[in-house]
Amino acid sequence: MAQLKVAIVDDNQEIREQLIQHLKEERNIIVAGEADNGQDAVALIRETLPDLVLLDMIMPGMDGFGVLQHIQVLPKEHRPRVIAITALGRDDFIRRAVALGVSYYMVKPIEIHTLMDRIRDTARLSEQPPAPLPLLPLPGQTMDDKLSNIFLSIGIPAHIKGYQFLREAVKLVVEDHNLIGAITKELYPAVAHAFATTPSKVERAIRHAIEVAWNRGRVESLNKTFGCVVALPGEKPTNGEFIALLADKLSVDLPA
């Protein structure tokens, strides 16, 4: 890994100190500086031109979203990649952050070794166009958080209908796995009822969401999430297969 210059932005001093300590132990990482608010973060980024910013989204004064907006107006060659580290796991915050260029969204509490893996991933992708990195489910996240991260990692955009339908279908199957054997008669109607639509529209929208993911070529992100090969780029699963796969994964991850 080439040398990576990292700036740390968080209003929690203890978190900043912990991150600095771990980063300084990495041979190829240079800590460019730290800031505890958005205004100082913007000044730090403009002055030091870091390759990567570890950015808290909630801070006094200018928040992380304001910092991201300032980064977007920098010349392209000076825009750092950003890993958001925040307690906010809501879909709308994640979508907004990704739209503003965040490469990876991590929900606190985070595991340092996972963060270091994502930093290394970012370094390896430094010559490629910015794109969301694989968002792995983290300990302590809710089912909604985990689904949001998986969908973002494989490229299912949150604005399409299939995103919400697929999320609801997976959650229903986690609660009652027998539904996967009655996908047409029970599962699609249940999702349709929740969104005041028809089962056929649910089926088509979920199919479209899966096709979008496979067409974007991010299937490897799904395999990375599961820790093994569960899907191949040229072999799109059926709706039922994909829902069952995600439900099984989440069922295993849920506390007993």
C-alpha positions as a Markdown table, in Angstrom:
| # | Residue | x | y | z |
|---|---|---|---|---|
| 1 | Met | 0.0 | 0.0 | 0.0 |
| 2 | Ala | 1.3 | 3.4 | -0.9 |
| 3 | Gln | 1.5 | 6.1 | 1.8 |
| 4 | Leu | -1.9 | 7.4 | 2.7 |
| 5 | Lys | -2.4 | 10.8 | 4.3 |
| 6 | Val | -5.5 | 10.6 | 6.6 |
| 7 | Ala | -7.3 | 13.4 | 8.4 |
| 8 | Ile | -9.5 | 12.7 | 11.4 |
| 9 | Val | -12.6 | 14.7 | 12.1 |
| 10 | Asp | -14.7 | 14.0 | 15.2 |
| 11 | Asp | -16.0 | 16.1 | 18.1 |
| 12 | Asn | -15.2 | 13.3 | 20.6 |
| 13 | Gln | -11.6 | 13.8 | 21.7 |
| 14 | Glu | -11.3 | 10.2 | 23.0 |
| 15 | Ile | -12.3 | 8.8 | 19.6 |
| 16 | Arg | -9.8 | 11.0 | 17.9 |
| 17 | Glu | -7.0 | 9.9 | 20.2 |
| 18 | Gln | -7.9 | 6.2 | 19.7 |
| 19 | Leu | -7.9 | 6.6 | 15.9 |
| 20 | Ile | -4.6 | 8.5 | 15.9 |
| 21 | Gln | -3.0 | 5.9 | 18.0 |
| 22 | His | -4.0 | 3.0 | 15.7 |
| 23 | Leu | -3.2 | 4.9 | 12.5 |
| 24 | Lys | 0.3 | 5.8 | 13.7 |
| 25 | Glu | 1.0 | 2.1 | 14.2 |
| 26 | Glu | 0.4 | 1.6 | 10.4 |
| 27 | Arg | 3.7 | 1.9 | 8.5 |
| 28 | Asn | 2.1 | 3.4 | 5.4 |
| 29 | Ile | -0.3 | 5.9 | 7.0 |
| 30 | Ile | 0.4 | 9.5 | 7.8 |
| 31 | Val | -2.0 | 11.4 | 10.1 |
| 32 | Ala | -2.5 | 14.7 | 8.3 |
| 33 | Gly | -4.2 | 16.3 | 11.3 |
| 34 | Glu | -7.4 | 16.4 | 13.4 |
| 35 | Ala | -10.4 | 18.6 | 13.8 |
| 36 | Asp | -13.3 | 18.6 | 16.3 |
| 37 | Asn | -15.8 | 20.7 | 14.2 |
| 38 | Gly | -16.8 | 21.2 | 10.6 |
| 39 | Gln | -15.2 | 24.6 | 10.0 |
| 40 | Asp | -11.8 | 23.5 | 11.2 |
| 41 | Ala | -12.2 | 20.3 | 9.2 |
| 42 | Val | -12.7 | 22.3 | 6.0 |
| 43 | Ala | -9.6 | 24.4 | 6.8 |
| 44 | Leu | -7.6 | 21.2 | 7.6 |
| 45 | Ile | -8.6 | 19.5 | 4.3 |
| 46 | Arg | -7.8 | 22.6 | 2.2 |
| 47 | Glu | -4.4 | 23.0 | 4.0 |
| 48 | Thr | -3.2 | 19.4 | 4.1 |
| 49 | Leu | -4.9 | 17.9 | 1.1 |
| 50 | Pro | -5.4 | 14.4 | 2.7 |
| 51 | Asp | -6.1 | 11.3 | 0.7 |
| 52 | Leu | -8.7 | 10.2 | 3.1 |
| 53 | Val | -10.9 | 11.8 | 5.8 |
| 54 | Leu | -12.5 | 9.9 | 8.7 |
| 55 | Leu | -15.5 | 12.0 | 9.2 |
| 56 | Asp | -18.1 | 12.2 | 12.0 |
| 57 | Met | -21.4 | 13.4 | 10.6 |
| 58 | Ile | -22.8 | 15.0 | 13.8 |
| 59 | Met | -20.7 | 17.9 | 15.1 |
| 60 | Pro | -21.4 | 21.4 | 16.6 |
| 61 | Gly | -21.7 | 24.1 | 14.0 |
| 62 | Met | -21.1 | 22.8 | 10.6 |
| 63 | Asp | -21.9 | 19.0 | 10.5 |
| 64 | Gly | -20.4 | 16.3 | 8.4 |
| 65 | Phe | -22.8 | 17.0 | 5.5 |
| 66 | Gly | -21.6 | 20.5 | 5.4 |
| 67 | Val | -18.0 | 19.3 | 5.2 |
| 68 | Leu | -18.9 | 16.9 | 2.4 |
| 69 | Gln | -20.5 | 19.8 | 0.4 |
| 70 | His | -17.2 | 21.8 | 0.8 |
| 71 | Ile | -15.2 | 18.8 | -0.4 |
| 72 | Gln | -17.4 | 18.5 | -3.5 |
| 73 | Val | -16.4 | 21.9 | -4.7 |
| 74 | Leu | -12.7 | 21.2 | -4.5 |
| 75 | Pro | -10.8 | 20.5 | -7.7 |
| 76 | Lys | -11.2 | 16.8 | -8.5 |
| 77 | Glu | -7.5 | 16.0 | -7.9 |
| 78 | His | -7.8 | 17.5 | -4.4 |
| 79 | Arg | -11.0 | 15.7 | -3.3 |
| 80 | Pro | -10.2 | 13.2 | -0.6 |
| 81 | Arg | -12.1 | 10.0 | -0.2 |
| 82 | Val | -14.3 | 9.9 | 2.9 |
| 83 | Ile | -15.2 | 7.2 | 5.4 |
| 84 | Ala | -18.2 | 8.3 | 7.5 |
| 85 | Ile | -18.0 | 7.1 | 11.1 |
| 86 | Thr | -21.2 | 8.0 | 12.9 |
| 87 | Ala | -23.9 | 6.9 | 15.3 |
| 88 | Leu | -26.5 | 7.7 | 12.6 |
| 89 | Gly | -27.7 | 4.5 | 10.8 |
| 90 | Arg | -30.9 | 5.9 | 9.3 |
| 91 | Asp | -31.5 | 5.3 | 5.6 |
| 92 | Asp | -32.0 | 8.9 | 4.7 |
| 93 | Phe | -28.6 | 9.9 | 6.3 |
| 94 | Ile | -26.8 | 7.0 | 4.5 |
| 95 | Arg | -28.4 | 7.9 | 1.1 |
| 96 | Arg | -27.5 | 11.6 | 1.6 |
| 97 | Ala | -23.9 | 10.8 | 2.6 |
| 98 | Val | -23.4 | 8.5 | -0.3 |
| 99 | Ala | -24.9 | 11.1 | -2.7 |
| 100 | Leu | -22.3 | 13.5 | -1.4 |
| 101 | Gly | -19.4 | 11.2 | -2.2 |
| 102 | Val | -18.9 | 9.1 | 1.0 |
| 103 | Ser | -17.0 | 5.9 | 0.0 |
| 104 | Tyr | -17.9 | 3.9 | 3.1 |
| 105 | Tyr | -20.5 | 4.4 | 5.9 |
| 106 | Met | -19.7 | 2.9 | 9.3 |
| 107 | Val | -22.1 | 3.0 | 12.2 |
| 108 | Lys | -20.7 | 3.3 | 15.7 |
| 109 | Pro | -19.5 | 1.4 | 17.7 |
| 110 | Ile | -17.0 | 0.3 | 15.1 |
| 111 | Glu | -14.3 | -2.3 | 15.3 |
| 112 | Ile | -10.8 | -0.9 | 14.7 |
| 113 | His | -9.7 | -3.9 | 12.6 |
| 114 | Thr | -12.7 | -3.5 | 10.3 |
| 115 | Leu | -12.0 | 0.2 | 9.9 |
| 116 | Met | -8.3 | -0.5 | 9.1 |
| 117 | Asp | -9.5 | -3.0 | 6.4 |
| 118 | Arg | -11.7 | -0.4 | 4.9 |
| 119 | Ile | -8.9 | 2.2 | 4.9 |
| 120 | Arg | -6.7 | -0.3 | 3.1 |
| 121 | Asp | -9.5 | -1.0 | 0.6 |
| 122 | Thr | -9.7 | 2.8 | 0.0 |
| 123 | Ala | -6.0 | 3.0 | -0.6 |
| 124 | Arg | -6.1 | 0.2 | -3.2 |
| 125 | Leu | -9.0 | 2.0 | -5.0 |
| 126 | Ser | -7.2 | 5.4 | -5.0 |
| 127 | Glu | -6.7 | 5.3 | -8.8 |
| 128 | Gln | -10.3 | 4.3 | -9.5 |
| 129 | Pro | -13.4 | 6.6 | -9.8 |
| 130 | Pro | -15.1 | 7.1 | -6.4 |
| 131 | Ala | -17.7 | 4.4 | -5.7 |
| 132 | Pro | -19.3 | 3.0 | -2.5 |
| 133 | Leu | -17.0 | 0.4 | -1.0 |
| 134 | Pro | -18.5 | -2.8 | 0.4 |
| 135 | Leu | -20.5 | -2.0 | 3.5 |
| 136 | Leu | -20.2 | -5.0 | 5.9 |
| 137 | Pro | -22.7 | -5.6 | 8.6 |
| 138 | Leu | -21.2 | -4.4 | 11.9 |
| 139 | Pro | -21.8 | -5.7 | 15.5 |
| 140 | Gly | -24.7 | -3.9 | 17.2 |
| 141 | Gln | -26.4 | -2.8 | 14.0 |
| 142 | Thr | -30.1 | -3.3 | 13.6 |
| 143 | Met | -31.6 | -5.5 | 10.8 |
| 144 | Asp | -32.5 | -2.3 | 8.9 |
| 145 | Asp | -28.9 | -1.1 | 9.2 |
| 146 | Lys | -27.5 | -4.3 | 7.9 |
| 147 | Leu | -29.9 | -4.5 | 5.0 |
| 148 | Ser | -29.2 | -0.9 | 4.1 |
| 149 | Asn | -25.4 | -1.6 | 4.1 |
| 150 | Ile | -25.8 | -4.7 | 2.0 |
| 151 | Phe | -28.1 | -3.0 | -0.6 |
| 152 | Leu | -25.7 | -0.1 | -0.9 |
| 153 | Ser | -22.7 | -2.3 | -1.2 |
| 154 | Ile | -24.1 | -4.2 | -4.2 |
| 155 | Gly | -25.6 | -1.2 | -5.8 |
| 156 | Ile | -29.3 | -1.3 | -5.2 |
| 157 | Pro | -30.3 | 2.4 | -5.1 |
| 158 | Ala | -32.6 | 3.5 | -2.3 |
| 159 | His | -34.9 | 5.5 | -4.6 |
| 160 | Ile | -36.3 | 2.6 | -6.5 |
| 161 | Lys | -39.4 | 0.8 | -5.4 |
| 162 | Gly | -37.7 | -2.6 | -5.3 |
| 163 | Tyr | -35.4 | -1.4 | -2.5 |
| 164 | Gln | -38.3 | -0.9 | 0.0 |
| 165 | Phe | -40.2 | -4.0 | -1.2 |
| 166 | Leu | -37.1 | -6.2 | -1.0 |
| 167 | Arg | -36.3 | -4.9 | 2.5 |
| 168 | Glu | -39.8 | -5.7 | 3.7 |
| 169 | Ala | -39.8 | -9.1 | 2.1 |
| 170 | Val | -36.5 | -10.1 | 3.8 |
| 171 | Lys | -37.7 | -8.9 | 7.2 |
| 172 | Leu | -41.0 | -10.9 | 6.8 |
| 173 | Val | -39.1 | -14.0 | 5.9 |
| 174 | Val | -36.7 | -13.6 | 8.9 |
| 175 | Glu | -39.8 | -13.5 | 11.1 |
| 176 | Asp | -41.4 | -16.5 | 9.4 |
| 177 | His | -39.2 | -18.6 | 7.1 |
| 178 | Asn | -42.1 | -20.6 | 5.8 |
| 179 | Leu | -43.1 | -17.6 | 3.7 |
| 180 | Ile | -40.3 | -18.3 | 1.3 |
| 181 | Gly | -42.2 | -21.4 | 0.3 |
| 182 | Ala | -45.3 | -19.3 | -0.4 |
| 183 | Ile | -43.7 | -16.4 | -2.1 |
| 184 | Thr | -46.5 | -15.8 | -4.6 |
| 185 | Lys | -49.5 | -16.6 | -2.4 |
| 186 | Glu | -48.4 | -15.0 | 0.8 |
| 187 | Leu | -45.1 | -13.1 | 0.7 |
| 188 | Tyr | -45.8 | -10.8 | -2.2 |
| 189 | Pro | -49.4 | -10.0 | -1.0 |
| 190 | Ala | -48.0 | -9.2 | 2.5 |
| 191 | Val | -45.5 | -6.7 | 1.1 |
| 192 | Ala | -48.1 | -5.3 | -1.3 |
| 193 | His | -50.5 | -4.7 | 1.6 |
| 194 | Ala | -47.8 | -2.9 | 3.6 |
| 195 | Phe | -47.2 | -0.5 | 0.7 |
| 196 | Ala | -50.8 | -0.3 | -0.7 |
| 197 | Thr | -49.8 | -1.8 | -4.0 |
| 198 | Thr | -50.3 | -5.1 | -5.9 |
| 199 | Pro | -48.4 | -8.4 | -5.6 |
| 200 | Ser | -47.5 | -8.3 | -9.3 |
| 201 | Lys | -45.9 | -4.8 | -8.9 |
| 202 | Val | -44.0 | -6.1 | -5.9 |
| 203 | Glu | -42.6 | -9.0 | -7.8 |
| 204 | Arg | -41.6 | -6.9 | -10.8 |
| 205 | Ala | -40.0 | -4.2 | -8.6 |
| 206 | Ile | -37.9 | -6.7 | -6.6 |
| 207 | Arg | -36.8 | -8.4 | -9.9 |
| 208 | His | -35.8 | -5.0 | -11.2 |
| 209 | Ala | -33.8 | -4.2 | -8.0 |
| 210 | Ile | -31.9 | -7.5 | -8.3 |
| 211 | Glu | -31.2 | -6.9 | -12.0 |
| 212 | Val | -29.8 | -3.4 | -11.2 |
| 213 | Ala | -27.4 | -4.9 | -8.7 |
| 214 | Trp | -26.1 | -7.5 | -11.1 |
| 215 | Asn | -25.9 | -5.1 | -14.0 |
| 216 | Arg | -23.7 | -2.8 | -11.8 |
| 217 | Gly | -21.2 | -5.7 | -11.4 |
| 218 | Arg | -20.9 | -5.4 | -7.6 |
| 219 | Val | -21.7 | -9.1 | -6.9 |
| 220 | Glu | -18.3 | -9.5 | -5.3 |
| 221 | Ser | -19.4 | -7.1 | -2.6 |
| 222 | Leu | -22.2 | -9.5 | -1.7 |
| 223 | Asn | -19.7 | -12.4 | -1.5 |
| 224 | Lys | -17.5 | -10.3 | 0.7 |
| 225 | Thr | -20.4 | -9.7 | 3.0 |
| 226 | Phe | -21.1 | -13.4 | 3.4 |
| 227 | Gly | -17.5 | -14.4 | 3.6 |
| 228 | Cys | -17.8 | -16.9 | 0.7 |
| 229 | Val | -19.0 | -17.2 | -2.9 |
| 230 | Val | -22.8 | -17.0 | -2.8 |
| 231 | Ala | -23.4 | -15.4 | -6.2 |
| 232 | Leu | -21.8 | -15.2 | -9.6 |
| 233 | Pro | -21.9 | -12.1 | -11.9 |
| 234 | Gly | -23.5 | -14.0 | -14.8 |
| 235 | Glu | -26.0 | -15.9 | -12.7 |
| 236 | Lys | -28.8 | -13.7 | -11.4 |
| 237 | Pro | -30.8 | -15.5 | -8.6 |
| 238 | Thr | -34.6 | -15.7 | -8.6 |
| 239 | Asn | -36.4 | -13.3 | -6.3 |
| 240 | Gly | -37.0 | -16.1 | -3.9 |
| 241 | Glu | -33.4 | -17.3 | -3.9 |
| 242 | Phe | -32.2 | -13.8 | -3.2 |
| 243 | Ile | -34.7 | -13.1 | -0.4 |
| 244 | Ala | -33.9 | -16.5 | 1.2 |
| 245 | Leu | -30.2 | -15.8 | 1.0 |
| 246 | Leu | -30.4 | -12.5 | 2.8 |
| 247 | Ala | -32.9 | -13.8 | 5.3 |
| 248 | Asp | -30.7 | -16.7 | 6.2 |
| 249 | Lys | -27.7 | -14.4 | 6.7 |
| 250 | Leu | -29.6 | -12.0 | 8.9 |
| 251 | Ser | -31.1 | -14.9 | 10.9 |
| 252 | Val | -27.6 | -16.2 | 11.7 |
| 253 | Asp | -26.5 | -12.7 | 12.7 |
| 254 | Leu | -29.4 | -12.0 | 15.0 |
| 255 | Pro | -28.8 | -12.5 | 18.8 |
| 256 | Ala | -30.3 | -15.6 | 20.2 |
